[in-house]
Amino acid sequence: MQCLTVSAAKVGKTSLIMSLVGEEFPERVPPRAEEITIPADVTPEKVPTHIMDYSGTEPAVLAANVVCVVYDVTNEDTIEKIKTRWIPLVNGDAEKGNKYVSQWEFIELRLLLGKGAELEGNTRWSTGRYS
Ligand SMILES: Nc1nc2c(ncn2[C@@H]2O[C@H](COP(=O)(O)OP(=O)(O)OP(=O)(O)O)[C@@H](O)[C@H]2O)c(=O)[nH]1
């Protein structure tokens, strides 16, 4: 399974991947995370999972089975971009039959480190649907 993270600039997609791999929030974040493959035996679904950091190319989006859209709950622009940028980008080739996503899972797991809310213990986890 190919999983691609996308986001507005500097929202934290590289940090998210590095947190997953390193099991802690990274102090230093490179411009892009290395591509990683999580072996099947350590995934709940027993499917090898290849995780890629978005480099701004459409082929990467078309190759992905899962697109993980990262946004900042403290920045409305990054939420608005889900509608104005990421949904059109992922569904962009629908007319050619390449890809069409009719149902979006919406999972909020932003940690808000250093932006105030996490200091007040407001870290939130929730799930929902976006369509
Ligand atoms: N406060 C806070 N800062 C974060 C969080 N995640 C990432 N950051 C910080 O935000 C900055 C950008 O993080 P990146 O992971 O490089 O973001 P990105 O979306 O990969 O950035 P680009 O791909 O370069 O646009 C870094 O200084 C991170 O430490 C978070 O959950 N809370």
PDBQT file of the ligand as one rigid body, heavy atoms in Angstrom, charges set to zero:
ROOT
HETATM    1  N1  LIG A 201       3.731  23.434  17.322  1.00  0.00    +0.000 N 
HETATM    2  C1  LIG A 201       3.848  22.455  16.470  1.00  0.00    +0.000 A 
HETATM    3  N2  LIG A 201       4.804  22.527  15.592  1.00  0.00    +0.000 NA
HETATM    4  C2  LIG A 201       4.907  21.521  14.729  1.00  0.00    +0.000 A 
HETATM    5  C3  LIG A 201       4.064  20.387  14.740  1.00  0.00    +0.000 A 
HETATM    6  N3  LIG A 201       4.430  19.572  13.726  1.00  0.00    +0.000 NA
HETATM    7  C4  LIG A 201       5.465  20.168  13.136  1.00  0.00    +0.000 A 
HETATM    8  N4  LIG A 201       5.763  21.342  13.744  1.00  0.00    +0.000 N 
HETATM    9  C5  LIG A 201       6.836  22.277  13.409  1.00  0.00    +0.000 C 
HETATM   10  O1  LIG A 201       6.475  22.936  12.206  1.00  0.00    +0.000 OA
HETATM   11  C6  LIG A 201       7.639  23.143  11.398  1.00  0.00    +0.000 C 
HETATM   12  C7  LIG A 201       7.406  22.526  10.032  1.00  0.00    +0.000 C 
HETATM   13  O2  LIG A 201       7.325  21.127  10.189  1.00  0.00    +0.000 OA
HETATM   14  P1  LIG A 201       7.584  20.136   8.991  1.00  0.00    +0.000 P 
HETATM   15  O3  LIG A 201       7.380  18.744   9.492  1.00  0.00    +0.000 OA
HETATM   16  O4  LIG A 201       8.883  20.433   8.308  1.00  0.00    +0.000 OA
HETATM   17  O5  LIG A 201       6.393  20.562   8.026  1.00  0.00    +0.000 OA
HETATM   18  P2  LIG A 201       6.174  20.152   6.499  1.00  0.00    +0.000 P 
HETATM   19  O6  LIG A 201       4.709  20.217   6.250  1.00  0.00    +0.000 OA
HETATM   20  O7  LIG A 201       6.839  18.842   6.208  1.00  0.00    +0.000 OA
HETATM   21  O8  LIG A 201       6.936  21.336   5.769  1.00  0.00    +0.000 OA
HETATM   22  P3  LIG A 201       7.283  21.521   4.206  1.00  0.00    +0.000 P 
HETATM   23  O9  LIG A 201       7.123  20.203   3.501  1.00  0.00    +0.000 OA
HETATM   24  O10 LIG A 201       8.704  22.001   4.207  1.00  0.00    +0.000 OA
HETATM   25  O11 LIG A 201       6.345  22.559   3.712  1.00  0.00    +0.000 OA
HETATM   26  C8  LIG A 201       8.813  22.501  12.144  1.00  0.00    +0.000 C 
HETATM   27  O12 LIG A 201       9.514  23.524  12.827  1.00  0.00    +0.000 OA
HETATM   28  C9  LIG A 201       8.156  21.553  13.134  1.00  0.00    +0.000 C 
HETATM   29  O13 LIG A 201       8.925  21.386  14.318  1.00  0.00    +0.000 OA
HETATM   30  C10 LIG A 201       3.065  20.321  15.728  1.00  0.00    +0.000 A 
HETATM   31  O14 LIG A 201       2.278  19.392  15.824  1.00  0.00    +0.000 OA
HETATM   32  N5  LIG A 201       3.002  21.405  16.574  1.00  0.00    +0.000 N 
ENDROOT
TORSDOF 0
